[in-house]
Amino acid sequence: MLAGAEEMKLMEEAVKARKRSYCPYSNFAVGAALLCEDGTVVLGCNVESGSFSPSNCAERTAIFAAVAQGKRKFRALAVAGGNQGEAPGPCYPCGVCRQVMAEFCSNDFKVICKNEEGQVEILTLGELLPRHFSLL
């Protein structure tokens, strides 16, 4: 499904967040914009570390920041990524980010990304991560 005005605005915020990325090792900058149930938008960017495992993706940065602000209900997440200094291209959440989304979001949670044709599209978490793991 292609994006409407609300989703396009969220993608614009993700593109802005991407400019804050710290990615000296991969040179792959990612920004995320998380739309909370109350209408608040929380931004995140990827933050790399030289030892790699402490690095954090933009999607999880946004979700963790929102949780730290006391928010637990989310409606949508836009992701913009690509080589630093270039226009954002296709960039879908990694498996770890998808699992974190599954902890807080329903299967109809919107994930907004650019596809291979450069169009902004909407996928659901259920489409991205069917049969996810859950302890709840």
C-alpha positions as MATLAB code, in Angstrom:
seq = 'MLAGAEEMKLMEEAVKARKRSYCPYSNFAVGAALLCEDGTVVLGCNVESGSFSPSNCAERTAIFAAVAQGKRKFRALAVAGGNQGEAPGPCYPCGVCRQVMAEFCSNDFKVICKNEEGQVEILTLGELLPRHFSLL';
ca = [
       0.000    0.000    0.000;
       1.351    3.438   -0.880;
       1.553    6.131    1.762;
      -0.874    8.979    2.401;
      -0.174   12.458    3.813;
       0.359   11.304    7.428;
       2.816    8.617    6.384;
       4.678   10.999    4.052;
       5.080   13.513    6.914;
       6.449   10.751    9.140;
       8.926    9.769    6.402;
      10.086   13.405    6.210;
      10.803   13.270    9.947;
      12.763   10.036    9.508;
      14.861   11.689    6.796;
      15.614   14.572    9.214;
      16.555   12.108   11.975;
      18.924   10.371    9.558;
      21.111   13.493    9.541;
      21.899   12.815   13.227;
      23.252    9.330   12.511;
      26.648    8.344   13.886;
      27.935    5.788   11.380;
      31.695    6.191   10.851;
      32.216    2.448   10.266;
      29.454    1.450    7.849;
      28.725    4.891    6.365;
      25.084    3.705    6.293;
      22.926    6.405    7.906;
      19.458    5.518    9.146;
      16.782    7.688   10.715;
      13.471    6.623   12.216;
      10.345    8.498   13.247;
       7.989    6.700   15.644;
       4.373    7.873   15.838;
       3.006    7.267   19.329;
      -0.668    6.670   20.082;
      -0.932   10.181   21.616;
       0.364   11.807   18.405;
       3.891   12.423   19.685;
       6.680   11.695   17.209;
       9.918   10.330   18.685;
      13.016   10.323   16.479;
      15.888    7.871   16.433;
      19.078    7.381   14.458;
      21.620    4.599   14.227;
      24.607    4.887   16.545;
      27.639    2.716   15.797;
      30.478    1.579   17.997;
      33.890    0.318   16.977;
      33.190   -2.987   18.720;
      29.906   -3.311   16.741;
      27.756   -5.232   19.253;
      26.967   -2.096   21.319;
      25.719   -0.353   18.150;
      22.014    0.455   17.969;
      19.657    0.785   15.012;
      17.533    3.882   14.456;
      14.275    1.979   14.925;
      15.262    0.650   18.358;
      16.695    4.031   19.353;
      13.292    5.628   18.673;
      11.352    2.894   20.480;
      13.676    2.887   23.495;
      13.557    6.695   23.721;
       9.746    6.589   23.637;
       9.653    3.901   26.338;
      12.021    6.017   28.449;
       9.465    8.846   28.102;
       6.747    6.538   29.467;
       5.114    5.754   26.135;
       4.058    2.201   25.369;
       1.519    2.453   22.514;
       2.649    3.150   18.976;
       0.852    3.586   15.641;
       3.562    3.726   12.981;
       7.284    3.916   12.305;
       8.992    5.433    9.260;
      12.514    4.347    8.323;
      14.873    6.228    5.987;
      18.331    4.868    5.270;
      21.142    4.594    2.803;
      24.748    5.559    2.264;
      25.614    8.777    4.051;
      25.397   11.795    1.749;
      23.035   10.044   -0.676;
      19.246   10.155   -0.928;
      17.466    7.511    1.170;
      16.727    4.275   -0.635;
      15.179    0.944    0.312;
      15.814    0.301    4.000;
      13.739   -2.174    5.966;
      14.071   -2.913    9.701;
      16.480   -5.691   10.644;
      15.309   -8.828   12.442;
      16.303   -7.532   15.884;
      14.303   -4.315   15.342;
      11.321   -6.316   14.086;
      11.407   -8.419   17.251;
      11.538   -5.298   19.449;
       8.556   -3.896   17.537;
       6.705   -7.150   18.204;
       7.181   -6.539   21.936;
       5.301   -3.227   21.816;
       3.180   -3.224   18.653;
       0.279   -5.153   17.174;
       0.435   -7.010   13.860;
      -1.313   -4.079   12.122;
       1.362   -1.582   13.262;
       2.454    0.419   10.187;
       6.070    0.298    9.035;
       6.735    2.971    6.415;
       9.716    2.506    4.081;
      10.878    3.414    0.610;
      10.698    0.520   -1.819;
      13.076   -0.353   -4.644;
      11.242    2.076   -6.969;
      11.754    4.945   -4.484;
       8.076    5.087   -3.543;
       7.036    5.348    0.087;
       5.097    2.212    0.978;
       3.355    0.890    4.073;
       3.840   -2.612    5.382;
       2.427   -4.062    8.572;
       4.497   -5.624   11.296;
       2.579   -8.846   10.629;
       3.809   -8.808    7.027;
       7.395   -8.120    8.103;
       7.481  -10.582   10.991;
       4.894  -13.330   10.805;
       4.810  -15.777   13.721;
       7.030  -13.637   15.937;
       8.419  -14.851   19.252;
       6.643  -13.640   22.376;
       6.676  -14.485   26.072;
       3.445  -12.535   26.644;
];
